[in-house]
């Protein structure tokens, strides 16, 4: 039996593979637990690799619009007011260096960059641009295909490197020693996709920024996740919870392992305090 952690003042959860099930739905049980914690005055935060424009479907499922740590920590987004509160971007020079490095170390890879404007659907900012040889890792992408040069000609909250024939962990292993401390490198799927961000920008740094805004200490945070990009957040939180379906790195970083995302794993833990 896992000892009962003191009632958290802030609950942060990853989205894909964690809060939502495999049909992209928030279960009735999980929604009820989230509603109960919000009604009790605790802060609920989404912490995801998703960009702001992919938060609205989650808000619709929850029936509640929380603050969101997006882009693996690069963006703090106020979903209730559709406003980007802060962002951290890789500059053009760094993007060019990373692109050259990636294409040398991972021949045949495709590149894309994620940008952000003032709101989730800022028409003035093409938000996801990809090179012609970039193969998407998800269905129904909402990107703009541009030339290789245009992918890296504007600051971006993250660079995505795609090589469908490889495993993401192997791609990280190949690039990390070459990149050093010039970029943060992580992944949220093993399907040949890694993501690069500003050094020091992780879900933990983004969550820490939100915690400062609402006046909550790290020890009063409970965080949920399932993949390597969740590891920093699971480590910094007072209580880190890995899902039953979690990657071994997330399990190793967590204080406990709950049920899977299809078995109400988030609700199982939240119901200790809110039911």
Buried (B, 14 or more C-beta within 10 A) or exposed (E): EEEEBEEBBBBBBBBBBBBBBEEEBBBEBBBBBBBBBBEEEBBBBBBBBBBBBBBBBBBEBBEBBBBBBBBBBBBBBBBEEBEBBEBBBBEEEBBBBBBEBBBEBBEEBBBBBBBBBEBBEBEEEBBBBBBEEBBBBEEEBEBEBBEBEBBBBBBBBBBBBBBBEBBBBBBBEBBEEEBEEBBBBBBBBBBBBBBBBBBEBBBBBBBBBBBEEEEBEBEBBBBBBBBBBBBBBBBBBBBBBBBBBBBEBBBEBBBEBBBBBBBBBBBBBBBBBBE
